[in-house]
Amino acid sequence: MNMFSRFVKDESGATAIEYGLIAAIVAVGIIAALSQVRGSLQTTFQGVATQLDAANAGN
């Protein structure tokens, strides 16, 4: 019975679960932010690629 009561009072697992939930929420936030920026980044990198192709064609 004593071992069971210590098991019930132990909250170290709950802390690990809370940290896991926080990490998951942060990850979802990062994914959402990157999804919003994706189009802009694609346009920027496409412009850089076009300029590099033009510079290499001139050589």
FILO-330262 format. One record per atom (N, C-alpha, C): residue number from 1; x, y, z; residue in three letters. Coordinates in steps of 0.05 Angstrom, whole numbers, plus 5000, padded with zeros to 4 digits. Layout:
REM FILO-330262
NODE    n     x     y     z  res
NODE  NUM     X     Y     Z  ala
...
REM end
This chain:
REM FILO-330262
NODE    n     x     y     z  res
NODE    1  5016  4976  5000  met
NODE    1  5000  5000  5000  met
NODE    1  5017  5025  5000  met
NODE    2  5039  5025  5015  asn
NODE    2  5057  5048  5017  asn
NODE    2  5069  5054  4989  asn
NODE    3  5077  5033  4975  met
NODE    3  5088  5036  4948  met
NODE    3  5068  5049  4929  met
NODE    4  5043  5040  4931  phe
NODE    4  5022  5051  4914  phe
NODE    4  5017  5081  4920  phe
NODE    5  5017  5089  4945  ser
NODE    5  5013  5117  4952  ser
NODE    5  5036  5134  4942  ser
NODE    6  5060  5124  4943  arg
NODE    6  5083  5139  4932  arg
NODE    6  5081  5142  4902  arg
NODE    7  5071  5121  4889  phe
NODE    7  5067  5122  4860  phe
NODE    7  5046  5143  4852  phe
NODE    8  5025  5144  4867  val
NODE    8  5003  5163  4861  val
NODE    8  5013  5192  4866  val
NODE    9  5030  5196  4886  lys
NODE    9  5039  5223  4892  lys
NODE    9  5062  5233  4874  lys
NODE   10  5075  5214  4860  asp
NODE   10  5098  5221  4843  asp
NODE   10  5088  5237  4819  asp
NODE   11  5099  5261  4815  glu
NODE   11  5090  5279  4793  glu
NODE   11  5112  5283  4772  glu
NODE   12  5133  5268  4773  ser
NODE   12  5155  5272  4754  ser
NODE   12  5146  5265  4725  ser
NODE   13  5128  5245  4722  gly
NODE   13  5118  5239  4696  gly
NODE   13  5100  5261  4685  gly
NODE   14  5085  5273  4702  ala
NODE   14  5067  5295  4694  ala
NODE   14  5084  5318  4683  ala
NODE   15  5107  5324  4696  thr
NODE   15  5124  5345  4687  thr
NODE   15  5135  5339  4659  thr
NODE   16  5143  5314  4654  ala
NODE   16  5153  5307  4628  ala
NODE   16  5131  5310  4607  ala
NODE   17  5107  5303  4613  ile
NODE   17  5085  5306  4594  ile
NODE   17  5080  5335  4589  ile
NODE   18  5082  5352  4609  glu
NODE   18  5078  5381  4605  glu
NODE   18  5099  5392  4586  glu
NODE   19  5124  5384  4590  tyr
NODE   19  5146  5393  4572  tyr
NODE   19  5141  5383  4544  tyr
NODE   20  5132  5359  4542  gly
NODE   20  5126  5348  4515  gly
NODE   20  5104  5364  4501  gly
NODE   21  5083  5371  4516  leu
NODE   21  5062  5387  4504  leu
NODE   21  5072  5415  4496  leu
NODE   22  5088  5427  4512  ile
NODE   22  5099  5453  4505  ile
NODE   22  5116  5451  4480  ile
NODE   23  5133  5430  4478  ala
NODE   23  5149  5426  4454  ala
NODE   23  5132  5422  4429  ala
NODE   24  5110  5407  4432  ala
NODE   24  5092  5403  4410  ala
NODE   24  5078  5429  4401  ala
NODE   25  5070  5445  4420  ile
NODE   25  5057  5471  4413  ile
NODE   25  5077  5489  4399  ile
NODE   26  5102  5490  4408  val
NODE   26  5122  5506  4395  val
NODE   26  5127  5496  4367  val
NODE   27  5129  5470  4364  ala
NODE   27  5133  5459  4337  ala
NODE   27  5110  5466  4318  ala
NODE   28  5086  5465  4327  val
NODE   28  5063  5472  4311  val
NODE   28  5064  5502  4303  val
NODE   29  5073  5518  4322  gly
NODE   29  5076  5547  4316  gly
NODE   29  5097  5552  4295  gly
NODE   30  5119  5538  4297  ile
NODE   30  5141  5541  4277  ile
NODE   30  5131  5532  4250  ile
NODE   31  5117  5510  4249  ile
NODE   31  5107  5500  4223  ile
NODE   31  5087  5520  4211  ile
NODE   32  5070  5531  4227  ala
NODE   32  5051  5551  4218  ala
NODE   32  5065  5576  4207  ala
NODE   33  5085  5585  4222  ala
NODE   33  5100  5609  4213  ala
NODE   33  5114  5604  4187  ala
NODE   34  5127  5580  4184  leu
NODE   34  5141  5574  4160  leu
NODE   34  5122  5571  4136  leu
NODE   35  5099  5561  4141  ser
NODE   35  5079  5559  4120  ser
NODE   35  5071  5586  4109  ser
NODE   36  5069  5606  4127  gln
NODE   36  5062  5633  4119  gln
NODE   36  5084  5646  4103  gln
NODE   37  5109  5639  4108  val
NODE   37  5132  5652  4096  val
NODE   37  5141  5637  4070  val
NODE   38  5131  5614  4066  arg
NODE   38  5140  5597  4044  arg
NODE   38  5139  5610  4017  arg
NODE   39  5117  5622  4010  gly
NODE   39  5114  5635  3984  gly
NODE   39  5134  5657  3980  gly
NODE   40  5138  5673  4000  ser
NODE   40  5158  5695  3998  ser
NODE   40  5186  5684  3994  ser
NODE   41  5193  5663  4009  leu
NODE   41  5219  5651  4006  leu
NODE   41  5223  5639  3978  leu
NODE   42  5203  5626  3968  gln
NODE   42  5205  5614  3941  gln
NODE   42  5210  5636  3920  gln
NODE   43  5196  5658  3923  thr
NODE   43  5199  5680  3904  thr
NODE   43  5228  5691  3906  thr
NODE   44  5237  5695  3930  thr
NODE   44  5264  5706  3934  thr
NODE   44  5285  5687  3922  thr
NODE   45  5284  5662  3928  phe
NODE   45  5304  5643  3918  phe
NODE   45  5302  5639  3888  phe
NODE   46  5278  5641  3877  gln
NODE   46  5275  5639  3848  gln
NODE   46  5288  5663  3835  gln
NODE   47  5285  5687  3847  gly
NODE   47  5298  5711  3836  gly
NODE   47  5329  5709  3837  gly
NODE   48  5339  5698  3859  val
NODE   48  5368  5694  3862  val
NODE   48  5378  5674  3841  val
NODE   49  5363  5652  3837  ala
NODE   49  5370  5632  3817  ala
NODE   49  5370  5644  3789  ala
NODE   50  5351  5661  3783  thr
NODE   50  5349  5673  3757  thr
NODE   50  5373  5692  3752  thr
NODE   51  5380  5707  3772  gln
NODE   51  5403  5725  3770  gln
NODE   51  5429  5709  3767  gln
NODE   52  5432  5688  3781  leu
NODE   52  5456  5671  3778  leu
NODE   52  5458  5659  3751  leu
NODE   53  5435  5649  3740  asp
NODE   53  5435  5638  3713  asp
NODE   53  5443  5659  3693  asp
NODE   54  5433  5684  3696  ala
NODE   54  5439  5706  3678  ala
NODE   54  5469  5713  3679  ala
NODE   55  5480  5713  3703  ala
NODE   55  5508  5719  3707  ala
NODE   55  5526  5698  3695  ala
NODE   56  5518  5672  3698  asn
NODE   56  5534  5651  3686  asn
NODE   56  5531  5650  3656  asn
NODE   57  5509  5658  3644  ala
NODE   57  5505  5659  3615  ala
NODE   57  5523  5680  3603  ala
NODE   58  5529  5701  3617  gly
NODE   58  5545  5722  3607  gly
NODE   58  5575  5715  3606  gly
NODE   59  5583  5695  3620  asn
NODE   59  5611  5687  3621  asn
NODE   59  5617  5668  3600  asn
REM end
